[in-house]
Amino acid sequence: MVQRSRGFRSYQHNSIRMVKVWISVNKILCETIIGIYPDELYTPQKVEFGFSFEYEASTDSIENAVDYAILTDELRAFVSSSKFSLLETLTAEIAKKILAFSFKIIRTKVYCVKLNELKPKAEIELPNH
């Protein structure tokens, strides 16, 4: 039985209410090596990234949820220790890490911004196959 209300899709499954939920974490700041120009290859630059993901929540228990605090810490460590030429590649790799974090995650959206004078922004949405 599909019910729609307030933007959430929910249904009954074996008498447990399953709700598809989006969790968002934004404005995560860190430094990383990113770029193609000589002055970018060795000097860390400030980046901001954020993500959201959809998963099915069934109970009010962390054991059945996706722990976004741990995920955020892992992503921050990954970005800080990475080296990429393109902002687009960094953004895609963050999305892949999110999908690999938990089989419960249905899809994710990620953005990444280089905090230089141009402030280029890359965005991606990936489904979990």
C-alpha positions as CSV (number, residue, x, y, z in Angstrom):
1,M,0.0,0.0,0.0
2,V,1.6,3.3,-1.1
3,Q,0.8,6.4,0.9
4,R,2.1,9.9,0.0
5,S,2.4,12.7,2.6
6,R,4.7,15.6,3.1
7,G,7.2,14.5,0.5
8,F,7.9,11.1,2.1
9,R,7.0,7.9,0.4
10,S,6.0,5.2,2.8
11,Y,4.5,1.7,2.7
12,Q,3.6,-1.1,5.0
13,H,5.8,-4.2,4.9
14,N,5.0,-7.1,7.2
15,S,3.3,-4.7,9.6
16,I,6.5,-2.5,9.9
17,R,6.1,0.9,8.5
18,M,9.0,1.6,6.0
19,V,9.7,5.3,5.2
20,K,12.1,6.5,2.5
21,V,14.0,9.4,4.1
22,W,16.6,11.9,2.8
23,I,19.4,12.9,5.2
24,S,21.5,15.9,4.3
25,V,24.8,17.1,5.6
26,N,26.1,20.4,4.2
27,K,29.0,22.9,4.5
28,I,31.7,20.4,5.4
29,L,35.0,22.3,5.2
30,C,38.5,20.8,4.7
31,E,41.7,21.2,2.7
32,T,43.0,19.0,-0.1
33,I,45.3,18.9,-3.1
34,I,43.1,19.6,-6.1
35,G,43.8,21.2,-9.5
36,I,45.9,21.1,-12.7
37,Y,47.9,24.2,-12.5
38,P,51.5,24.2,-11.0
39,D,50.5,26.3,-8.0
40,E,47.7,23.9,-7.2
41,L,49.7,20.7,-7.3
42,Y,51.4,21.0,-3.9
43,T,49.4,23.5,-1.9
44,P,46.2,22.3,-0.2
45,Q,43.1,24.3,-1.1
46,K,40.0,24.8,0.9
47,V,37.0,22.9,-0.3
48,E,33.4,22.7,0.9
49,F,31.3,19.6,0.2
50,G,27.9,18.3,1.2
51,F,25.8,15.3,0.6
52,S,22.4,13.8,0.9
53,F,21.3,10.3,0.7
54,E,18.0,8.4,0.6
55,Y,17.4,5.2,2.6
56,E,14.6,3.2,4.1
57,A,14.0,3.9,7.8
58,S,12.0,1.3,9.6
59,T,12.5,1.9,13.3
60,D,13.7,4.5,15.8
61,S,17.0,2.7,16.4
62,I,20.5,3.6,15.3
63,E,21.1,-0.1,14.5
64,N,18.6,0.2,11.6
65,A,19.7,3.7,10.5
66,V,22.7,5.0,8.5
67,D,25.1,6.7,11.0
68,Y,25.8,10.0,9.1
69,A,28.2,11.2,11.8
70,I,30.6,8.3,11.1
71,L,30.0,8.7,7.4
72,T,30.9,12.4,7.6
73,D,34.1,11.8,9.5
74,E,35.1,9.1,7.0
75,L,34.4,11.4,4.0
76,R,36.3,14.3,5.6
77,A,39.3,12.1,6.2
78,F,39.1,10.8,2.6
79,V,38.9,14.3,1.1
80,S,41.7,15.7,3.2
81,S,44.1,12.8,2.3
82,S,43.2,12.8,-1.4
83,K,44.8,14.3,-4.5
84,F,42.7,15.0,-7.6
85,S,43.1,17.0,-10.8
86,L,39.4,17.7,-11.3
87,L,36.7,18.8,-9.0
88,E,34.3,16.5,-10.9
89,T,36.4,13.4,-10.1
90,L,36.5,14.3,-6.4
91,T,32.7,14.8,-6.3
92,A,32.1,11.4,-8.0
93,E,34.5,9.6,-5.6
94,I,32.7,11.1,-2.6
95,A,29.4,9.8,-4.0
96,K,30.9,6.3,-4.6
97,K,32.2,6.2,-1.0
98,I,28.7,7.2,0.3
99,L,27.0,4.4,-1.7
100,A,29.7,1.9,-0.4
101,F,29.1,3.0,3.2
102,S,25.8,1.1,3.6
103,F,23.7,-1.2,1.5
104,K,20.7,0.7,2.9
105,I,21.5,3.8,0.9
106,I,19.3,3.9,-2.2
107,R,20.8,7.0,-3.9
108,T,23.0,10.0,-3.1
109,K,23.5,13.6,-4.2
110,V,26.9,15.3,-3.6
111,Y,28.2,18.8,-4.2
112,C,31.8,20.0,-3.9
113,V,33.0,23.6,-4.2
114,K,36.6,24.9,-4.5
115,L,36.7,28.0,-2.3
116,N,38.9,30.1,-4.5
117,E,37.9,33.3,-6.2
118,L,35.9,31.5,-8.9
119,K,34.2,29.1,-6.5
120,P,33.5,26.4,-9.1
121,K,30.9,23.8,-8.0
122,A,30.4,20.2,-9.1
123,E,27.3,18.2,-8.4
124,I,26.4,14.6,-9.0
125,E,23.5,12.2,-8.2
126,L,24.1,8.4,-8.2
127,P,21.8,5.5,-7.6
128,N,23.0,2.4,-5.7
129,H,22.7,-0.5,-8.1
